[in-house]
Amino acid sequence: MVAGTKYRGQFEERIKAVMDEIKRSENIMVFIDELHTLVGAGGAEGAIDASNILKPALSRGEIQCIGATTLDEYRKYIEKDAALERRFQTIMVDPPTVEETIEILKGLRDRYEAHHRVKITDEAIKAASKLSDRYIAGRFLPDKAIDLIDEAGSRARLCVMTAPPNIKDLEAKIEHIKKEKESAVKGQDFEKAARFRDEERQAKLELENVKKNWKQSTLENQPQVTEEDIALIVSKWTGIPLARLEEKETEKLLKMEEEMHKRMVGQDEAISAIAHAIRRSRSGLKDPRRPIGSFIFLGPTGVGKTLLGRTLAEFMFGDEDAIIQLDMSEYMEKFNVSRLVGAPPGYVGYEEGGQLTEKVRRRPYSVVLLDEIEKAHPDVFNILLQVLEDGRLTDSFGRRVDFRNTALIMTSNIGAEMLRKQGSLGFAPPKEDASYQAMKSKLLDEVKRTFKPEFLNRIDDIIVFHSLTKEDLLKIVEIELNEVKKRVSEQELTLEFTPNAKGFLIEKGFDQVFGARPLKRTIQRYIEDPLAEEILKGNLKSGIPIRVDMKGDSLIFENA
């Protein structure tokens, strides 16, 4: 309407002509999408905008009009013009439920089947509604479910439109025969050229028949859009691995402890507590508005608190890097707390967004690890209350960030110093295992003194990590040495470690205070450093196994 109105009054003339036509025609309902664009449209200096032209006709009931706009635009444009607002009855249109979306998709199914020439199954429609509602944030039903069906139909159609390989082979054969024929003609060998001409004619007929059969089969056998197709599209949109959606969730959850123990040594109670919380969440017995799980990990350094977070990320999301790690020692001062959700308007860094909210908004399916939580300013816990209770957080731009698909893990060393003095942490002798419950009780009392009750009340579970035993350390040595073997195999070298060598590493890597971390430094010092020197000197030959054994107070490398 506005395009091409070069002269004053031209826009008003067009609007008036449309209104006159509507008045002359009976039983016409006018629908104006993006109603807020009427306000100020065509309103140049001295001219009347579209909304003011419509007002008299609306007040007299000459036009039956329905307008559509969003709440934000309604508040920004239409509410400012009270006269225009008064002429419209406001009706809130809420997004449909999953069940209603399924019925909507069934109504649209015929159109999409005709457009894409595919068959859309009932399972695909149900999957599109449920998976879009559960995993696709920032959009509403039925729009996101319809887009899923549309994209899945397009993908299924493109898959069958790919020409079979024998067509490409025949085309290549015809091209080769043409070149041979042209070569024979240039060489004055007309008899040979005639033979190639007949071969070319035969190959073209064969190609035509193959193409005809292929087109006929694609028309007869319509591709189907299944639940798996919808799952694949959702995984591409959201970044969730396909296996996570295709595998039956019950089977996956029942073997959760077994899967996590492949990477995590010991800490049976911690893994079991997390598995129970995840199962409760996935069984639908938890409030769907809250995060997948929220945990506080207590215990000494080097016993696997952060590793358990990474293992959980790999199990749930198929990627151990799907973890958002924030060091709470950076948020000790009150003025740093706002960095979590973003600086308020007028302050430096407003455009950058929040350290926590931006990361979760970009990757809403992740494990959030808040390290050393007791070092954070008390206001941090006030921010986290909303996340733990409602599964959402509003950033400095007013955007609502969804935490419902995150697992929140907080680590802490509260009470560790007190217990270390009593010898209850680090590598406890087997006889001290009975004191675990007493240690746990002391740590929980310390936690209650440190954190507010309303914060602790929203946590799913507080997990106290066990002390590492020497049996645990032996398993950790195996895992670390396997990593070394894997790296060395790239140099075409094979390593074998004797039990004496492993015992030597455990003895040197033993540390009552620092847990298992000194073991990595021990392996670096006694295995990786000497091995690097031997490789550079050329003393180690590829293809010959190298045995690592203990001799005196050091390790030796010799051909097996």
N, C-alpha and C positions, 0 to 999 in steps of 0.2 A: 504493500500500500504506500509506503514511504518512498520506495525507490523511484527515481525519476521525477520527483516533485520539485521542479526548479523554481517555480514562481509562487508567490504568496497566494494562498487560497486554493492552490491545486490539491493539496492533501485533504483539506476540509471538503472539497468538492467530491473527491473519491469516496470518503467516508459517508457523506450525505447520500450519494448515489446507491451505495450498498444498503444503507438504512431504509431508503425509499423502496428498494426492491424487496427487502424483508417484510416491510409493512404491507406491500401489495400482495405478497404471497401468503397464503394462510397455512397454518400448521407447520411452521418452520421454527426449529430450535437452533439458536446460535451457540456454538461451542468455541470459546477462545482459550487456546492453550497459552501458558505463560502469561496470565492475565496482567501481571505487574508491568509488562512492557507497554501497556496502554498509557500508563502515567508518564506524561512528558513526551509521548510519541508525536512527532510533527509539531511540537511546540516551539517554533522559532520566535524571534522577537516580534511581538505584536500579534502572533497567531494563537489559536486555541488548540490545545492538545486533544488527543483522541478521547481521553476519559471524560473531559468536559463536554464534548460533543454528544457522547452517549448518555450523559446524566438525565436530560429531560425525557428522552424516550424510555429510559429505564424506570423513571419515577411515574410515568403515565401508564406503564405496563404495555407499551406498544411492541416491545421486544422481549421474547423469552430467551434468556441468556444464561449459560453455564460457563464459569471461568475456572481454570485450574492453575494453581501456583503452590509454591512451598511455603512453609511457615516463616522461614527467614525472610523471603521476599515479600510476603504479605505484611509482616511487621515493618519492613524497611520502606515499602512504597505505599501500600494501600491504606494501612492504618493511619498514615500521616494525612491522607485525604479523607476526613471523616464523612463528607457528603457521599463520596463514592463507596466507602465501606458500608454505610447505612443502606445503600440500594441493593446490596447483596446479602443473602442469608449464608452465614458461615457453616459449612459442614466439614467435619474432620473425617478424612478417609484413612483408616488404619490399614497397615499391610495385612493380607490374609494369613491365616494359619497354614501349617504344613498340609493339613487335610484339605482345606479349601484350595490351596495351590495345586494339589493333585487333581482335583476336579477341573480347575482352570486349564491345566495342561492336557487333560483328556479332551476338553472341548477344542483346543487348538491343534490337537494331534493330526487331524486330517489335512490341515493346511500345510504343516511342516512335512508330512509324508509326501504330499503331492509336489511340494517345492523341491525337496532333496531327492525324491524318488527312493525313499527308504521305508522300512517298517520299524516303527517305534514301539517297543514292548511296554507292558504295564510296569515291569520291574524297573525299566529305565526311567519312567515317569516318577515312580516312588523314590528312586535313588536321587534323581535330580532335585526333588523337593527337600528330602531329608538332608542330603549332603550339602546342598547350598545353604540351608538354614544353619547347619552345624559349623561349617568350615569357612564360608565366604562372608567376611565382615565388611561393613561400610556400605553395603547395598541391601535392598529390601526384596522380599518376595512380592509378587511372583516374577519380577523382572530378572533376577539372577538365575532362577530356575529355568525360565524360558530361554535365556542366553545359553545355558548349558545344553538344553535339548537342541537348539539351533546349531551350536558349534559341533556337537556330537554327530548330528545328522550330516553336516557338511563333511566332517572327517570320514565318516563311514562311506559316503558317496565317492570321495576322492580316492579312497583305498581300492575300490573296485574299478575305478576309471583308469588305473595304471595298466598300461598294455602288458600282456604276458610276454615272457622273454623270447618265445619262438617267433613272435612278430618281428622283434628287433633283429633276430638272427636271419630271418628271410629277407628283410630290407638290406642288411649288410651283404647277403649273398647276391642279391640283384645288383647292388652297386658294384660288386667285384666282377660279375659277368659283363656288365656294361663296359667297364674298363678293358677287360680282355677282348671284347668285341671291337672296341675302338682301336685297340692295339693291332688286332688282326687286319682291320680295314686299312690302317696306315701301312702295314707290311704287305699289302696286295694279296693277302691270303683269304680270298673270298669264301672258299669252302669252309674254312675254320670259322669265319665270321658268321656264316649262315647257321652253323651248328650252335654258336653262342646266342644267336638271335632266337633260335627255337628254345634253348634253355631259359633265356630271359622271359620269353612268353609264358613258358610253363611255370616258372617261379612266380610271375605276377598273378597268374590264375590261382596258384596255391595261396599266395598272400591274401588275395581278395576273399577266398573261401574262409581262411582262418579269421580274418577281421569280421566277416559276416557272422560266423559262429560265435565269436567273442561278444559282439554286440547283442546277438540274440540271447546268449546266456545271461548277460547283465540285465537285460529287460525281464527275463523270466525269473531269475533268482535275485530278488530285491535284497540288498544288504539290510541287516537288522542293527538297530541301535539298542545295545544291551546295557545292563548294569555296569559291566566292566568298562564300556566306552565312557560312561558318565564319570566313573571313578578316575579314569585316565585324564579326562579334561580337568576335573577338580584338582588332581595332583599337579598338573601343569600350571594351573592358576595360582595355587597356594604354596607349592613347594613341598607338600607332604609326599613322601615316597609312596609309589603305587602299591607296594606290598602291604603297607599299613592299612590300606583301605580294602584290598582284595582278600587278605587273610582273614579267616573267621576270628573275630575278636576274642571269643571265648577260649579258643585253643591258644592264642597268643598270650593272653593274660594268665592262663593256668601254668604256662612254662616260663613265667617272668623271672622267678628266682634263678632258675637254671641258666637262662640266657645271661643274666647280669653277673652270675658267678664265673662266667668265662673270662671276664676281665677283672673282676673284683675279688680279692682274696680276703676271706674271713668276713667279719661284720654281718653275720647271719641275721641278727635281730634288726639291724638298720635296713637291710634289703627287704626283709619280711614286712617291716612296718610300712615301707614305701609301696611294696606290692599290694598290701591290703588296702591302702588309701587309694591307689590307682584303680583297683578292682571295684571298690565302692563307687568311685566316680563313674567308671564306665558301665556299671550295672544299672545306672539310673537311680541309685539310692541316695545320691547327694544332690544338693541344690545346684541346678545347672547354671546359675548365675555366678557361682564362685569359681576360682581357679581349679585346675585339675587336682592340685595338692599343694599344701604349704607346710614346710618342715623347718625345724631348727636342728642343726647338727652340732652336737657338743662333743668335745674330746681334744686330745693333744694334737700337736702338729705331726704330719707325716703318717697318719693312719688311714688316709683315703677319703677324706670328706669331699674335697674337690673332685677327685676321681669318680666318686659315686654320682656326683652331679653330671659329669660327662657321660658316664655309663648309662644313666637314666635318659639323657638326651639322645644317645644312640639308639636305645631300645624304643623310645616313644616316637622319635622323628626320623630315625634312620641315619642320623648324622651327628657325630659327637661335637661338631662345631655349632650346632643349633643351641648354643648356650650363651646367654648374655651375662657377662661377669662384671660386677661393679665392686670396687674396693671401697668399703664404707669409711675407711680412714680419710678419704677425700671429702667427706661430708661431716666433719667434726664441728665446724663452725655454723652458726645459724644462717649466715648470709650465703652459705654454699648449698643449703637445703633446696633452694628454688631451682638449682641446676637439674634436679631430677625431672621436673615437669616443664622447665623452661623459664627464662627470666620474664618478669611481668612487663607489660607495655611501658616504654619510656626508659627502660634500663638496657645497658649494653648486653648484647647477645640475645635479644628478643627474637630475632629472625632465625636463630640457629635451632630452636626447639630444645626439648629436654633430653638429658643423657639416657634416662630410662624410657620415657614415653616414645621418643623417636625410634629407638631400637625395636621396641615391642610393636610399634605401628608398622614398621617395615617388615618385621618377621614375627607375626603374632603367634606362631607355633614354635615355641622354644622353651628351654629351661632357664629361668632367671636365677642367677647365683649372686647373693649379696654377702660378700666376704667380710668377716670380722664385724658382725652386725652391732656388737656392743660398743664399738668405737663411734658409731654414728650419733649425731645430735638427736635429742628426744623428739624434735619436730618431724624427723624422718619416719618415726613410728606412727605419728598422726596421719601422715600421707598414706602409709601402707595399710591403715585401717580400712580405707575405702576399697583398696585392691583385694584385701583378704575377705571382706564381707560381700561386696557387690561385683567383684571381678572387673572393675573398670576404673579409669583414672582420666580426669580432664586436664589436658595440657594448657599451656599459656595462650594458645590460639583458640581455645574453646572447643577443640576437637576431643571427642570421647574415644579413648584408647581401650581396646578390648583385651582383658587379661584372662578371659575364660578358658583359653586354650594354652595357658602357660602353667608350668610347674614352678613354684616359688621355693627356693632353698636358701636358708640363711645359716651361715657357719659362725661359730663362736668358740672362743677359748676361755669362757667364763669359768672360774673355779679351777682351772687347770694348774695354776701355780700352787694353790693350796693343796691339791691332791698329789702333785708331784713331790712335794716335801714329805708326804706320807708314804711315798713309794707305790702309789696305786696306779700310776699311769706309766707310759713307756712300754717296755717289754716286761710284763709281769710274769713271775714264776707261776707254774700251774696251781700251786697251793693258794695263790691269791685270787683265783677266779671266783671264789665264793664271795669275795668282797665287792663284786660288780654291782650288786643291788644297793649296797651301802654307798658306793661311789656315786651311783646314779641318783640316789636320794639327796646326797649333798649337793650335787650339781643342780638338781631341779630346785632345791631351796635357794641356791645362789641366783638362779634365773628369775625366780619369783621376786627376789629382792631388787633385781636390776631392771626388769621390764614391768610395765603397767599391766594390771589384770585384764583390761579390755583388749590389749594387744595379744597377750598369751591365750586369751579365750577364743581367738579367731584362728589360731594355729591348729592344723590338723594333728600334728604329732611332733613331740620333742624327742629326738633320737640321740642317745648317748653311745658313742663308739667304744668298742672293746679295746683293751690294750693288745698290741700285736705280740704274738708268741713267736718262738723260733721256728715252729712248724709253718706259721704264716710266712715268715721271712724266706724259708726254703722255696715256697711256691712263688714268691715275688722274684727270687733269684732266677728261677726257671723262666718266668715271663720276660725279665730284662735280658737274659742271655739269648733267648730266642730272637729278640729284637736285634741284638748284635749279630747273630748268625745271619739274619735276613739282610742286614746292611753289607756284611762281608761277602755274601753270596753274589752280590752285584759285581764284585772284583774277581769272581770265579774261584773263590776260596771256600773251603769247608772247615768249620771249627767243631771240635769235640771237647767237652769239659769233663774231667774226672770228678768223682765225688769229693776227693780231697781239695780240688780247686774250688768247688762250690762251697765247701766248708770253710776254706780260707777267706772267701769273699764275705760270707756271713759273719765270720769272726771280726774281720776288719770293718765291715759295714754296720756292726752292732753299735747302737747309741740309745741310751735309756731316755734321753730327753727329746731327740729330734725324729724319732720314729724310723720310717723306712727311707727317708730322703738321702741320708748318708750313703746308702747302698749304691745309688746311682753314681755318686762321686767316687766310690770305691771301684766300681766297674770301669769308670772312665780312667782312673789312675793306674789300675793294675792290668786292665785288659786293652782298652782302646788306645792309650798312649804308646805302650810298647809295640802293639800290633801295627800302628801307623808307622813307627820307625822301621820295623822289619819290612813292611811293604815298600817303603821308599828306598831301602837299601837293596831290595831285590832278593832277599834271602828266602822269601816264601814263593813257591811255585804253584801256579794254578793247577787244579785237578788232583793235587795230593792233599788228603785230609791232614789237618793240623790239630794235634792233641795239646790241650792246655792242662798242665799238671802243677802241683805245688812242689817246690824244692826249697827247703830252708824257710826263709822269711819272704819269699817272693814266688811269682809264677813263672814257669818256663814254657816256651813254645817249641814243639818238636814235631817232626813228621810222624804220622801214625803208622 
